[in-house]
Amino acid sequence: MKNYSSIRYIVLAVLMLAMAACSKDPGIRITDQYSLWFSNMQGQKVFAGESIDVQFGFSMFKTERYPVDSVKVVFNVTEGGGSMTVADVWISSDEVAQTTWTVGSDTFSQVITASVYDLAGKLISTLDLVAYAFRHNQWDEVTAGPEIQIWDLAADTVNDVTFMTTYNKLYRQGARYYIWEEVTSPLFQHPDLPRTVKIDGNGILYVSTSGGNIIRSFDHGFTWQASTKPWSDIATYVQAYVSNDNRLWVYTAGRPVRYSDDQGDTWHDAGADAADGGIGDIFRLGDGTLVRHGLDCCSLAISDDDGQTWTPVETPYYSHKVYVNGDDEIFILSSQGTGETIFRSVDRGASFTLVHSVGVTFRSSYDNIFTRFGNFWYVAIPGYGIMKSADLLHYENFRVFSDLRTLYIDHNGIMIVRDKDFQSVWYYGVGPG
């Protein structure tokens, strides 16, 4: 009889553990005597100050050692500074304790702990529920989700929409800036996996693919169609760029740069030198002059014949990026010693003057250095951080951020900072400038 009883205990324990292993809810804890769980999924994301309806369940296998008729569940906020509407409640086995958790704003990570006590006041066990509260103008670090390996972002401030490419997929920002919804379309199937996403001044979106195509949208991403293929015989990654005159440029290794002035319906070859270093940045000055910088160091050039011939421009030190403001002033970012320096030219690159210099902890490729939102530019230097400027001549530190790799700003003015190791992104709301 004793052997049978022991076997029964073992079987029940195995069954309860198997139930835990099969559950999709990570908030379940089980032993051979009891099980406790949150019906809420772990890691829910909300805004600070919002409420979460919490349900906590408890089941007990009664034995002489644990003669439990009911238990007391005590809820405590253990991280984040939030509050609970119900702090403690008595429930019987297989009943559910309920409370409403208003998350705080002390920290991004929010935690409540449910402690279970028997009739004698002895602690049986505890279980944590974790949530994340996005806060106003605070740096909130996200370590899981599609955005942690963001490749590119296009923000449409007129039509209030932002798109991102990452993991060979295209995402659209949901009603909340930290929610990303995958854009599914037969056009984005292998081999045409999304690589970059760009937007022109008319709100037309362009997605370059790993299969050599450009997929575009004329209705803010609701429908998509393929443009004419830039190179009919190419089935490899195409790099795309939209210059400030709405011209669409494309590049792939071993081919001349091509451009389109009709949203990808027809394509034209640029001059042979346009392919020097790929496409980093291209701007058109008010007099029609084109200014470009490739992805490689020291590849600044200008063209006076609409891109058919290019004249190299000598830059101070080792230039990486070029930016042209509305007054046709040319700004470059160059590596100098152990730092990065911004230079300005007001004579089409004939001469440059030093504007600002910072030290860096590492060097990387240079994607989005000069980003304008509202009345300010946010200048992101890899290995240093973010500076803020109203005129690109005077700078103040917005955030010293030595792990910064790339900065993006969505249509709401939310900064998305990616780190150098593709492990984290930080969200921060800058709001209208």
Rosetta blueprint (number, residue, H / E / L):
1 M L
2 K H
3 N H
4 Y H
5 S H
6 S H
7 I H
8 R H
9 Y H
10 I H
11 V H
12 L H
13 A H
14 V H
15 L H
16 M H
17 L H
18 A H
19 M H
20 A H
21 A H
22 C H
23 S L
24 K L
25 D L
26 P L
27 G L
28 I E
29 R E
30 I E
31 T L
32 D L
33 Q L
34 Y E
35 S E
36 L E
37 W E
38 F E
39 S L
40 N L
41 M L
42 Q L
43 G L
44 Q E
45 K E
46 V E
47 F E
48 A L
49 G L
50 E L
51 S E
52 I E
53 D E
54 V E
55 Q E
56 F E
57 G E
58 F E
59 S E
60 M E
61 F L
62 K L
63 T L
64 E L
65 R L
66 Y L
67 P L
68 V L
69 D L
70 S E
71 V E
72 K E
73 V E
74 V E
75 F E
76 N E
77 V E
78 T E
79 E E
80 G L
81 G L
82 G L
83 S E
84 M E
85 T L
86 V L
87 A L
88 D E
89 V E
90 W E
91 I E
92 S E
93 S L
94 D L
95 E L
96 V E
97 A E
98 Q E
99 T E
100 T E
101 W E
102 T E
103 V L
104 G L
105 S L
106 D L
107 T L
108 F L
109 S E
110 Q E
111 V E
112 I E
113 T E
114 A E
115 S E
116 V E
117 Y E
118 D L
119 L L
120 A L
121 G L
122 K L
123 L E
124 I E
125 S E
126 T E
127 L E
128 D E
129 L E
130 V E
131 A E
132 Y E
133 A E
134 F E
135 R L
136 H L
137 N L
138 Q L
139 W L
140 D E
141 E E
142 V E
143 T L
144 A L
145 G L
146 P H
147 E H
148 I H
149 Q H
150 I E
151 W E
152 D E
153 L E
154 A E
155 A E
156 D E
157 T L
158 V L
159 N L
160 D L
161 V E
162 T E
163 F E
164 M E
165 T E
166 T E
167 Y L
168 N L
169 K E
170 L E
171 Y E
172 R E
173 Q E
174 G L
175 A L
176 R L
177 Y L
178 Y L
179 I L
180 W E
181 E E
182 E E
183 V L
184 T L
185 S L
186 P H
187 L H
188 F H
189 Q L
190 H L
191 P L
192 D L
193 L L
194 P E
195 R E
196 T E
197 V E
198 K E
199 I E
200 D L
201 G L
202 N L
203 G L
204 I L
205 L E
206 Y E
207 V E
208 S E
209 T E
210 S L
211 G L
212 G L
213 N L
214 I E
215 I E
216 R E
217 S E
218 F L
219 D L
220 H L
221 G L
222 F L
223 T L
224 W L
225 Q E
226 A E
227 S L
228 T L
229 K L
230 P L
231 W L
232 S L
233 D L
234 I L
235 A L
236 T L
237 Y L
238 V L
239 Q E
240 A E
241 Y E
242 V E
243 S L
244 N L
245 D L
246 N L
247 R L
248 L E
249 W E
250 V E
251 Y E
252 T L
253 A L
254 G L
255 R L
256 P L
257 V L
258 R E
259 Y E
260 S E
261 D L
262 D L
263 Q L
264 G L
265 D L
266 T L
267 W L
268 H E
269 D E
270 A L
271 G L
272 A H
273 D H
274 A H
275 A H
276 D L
277 G L
278 G L
279 I L
280 G L
281 D E
282 I E
283 F E
284 R E
285 L L
286 G L
287 D L
288 G L
289 T L
290 L E
291 V E
292 R E
293 H E
294 G L
295 L L
296 D L
297 C L
298 C L
299 S L
300 L E
301 A E
302 I E
303 S E
304 D L
305 D L
306 D L
307 G L
308 Q L
309 T L
310 W L
311 T E
312 P E
313 V L
314 E L
315 T L
316 P L
317 Y L
318 Y E
319 S E
320 H E
321 K E
322 V E
323 Y E
324 V E
325 N L
326 G L
327 D L
328 D L
329 E L
330 I E
331 F E
332 I E
333 L E
334 S E
335 S E
336 Q E
337 G L
338 T L
339 G E
340 E E
341 T E
342 I E
343 F E
344 R E
345 S E
346 V L
347 D L
348 R L
349 G L
350 A L
351 S L
352 F L
353 T E
354 L E
355 V E
356 H E
357 S E
358 V E
359 G E
360 V L
361 T L
362 F L
363 R L
364 S L
365 S L
366 Y L
367 D L
368 N L
369 I L
370 F E
371 T E
372 R E
373 F E
374 G L
375 N L
376 F E
377 W E
378 Y E
379 V E
380 A E
381 I E
382 P L
383 G L
384 Y L
385 G E
386 I E
387 M E
388 K E
389 S E
390 A L
391 D L
392 L L
393 L L
394 H L
395 Y L
396 E E
397 N E
398 F E
399 R E
400 V E
401 F L
402 S L
403 D L
404 L E
405 R E
406 T E
407 L E
408 Y E
409 I E
410 D L
411 H L
412 N L
413 G L
414 I E
415 M E
416 I E
417 V E
418 R E
419 D E
420 K L
421 D L
422 F L
423 Q L
424 S L
425 V E
426 W E
427 Y E
428 Y E
429 G E
430 V L
431 G L
432 P L
433 G L
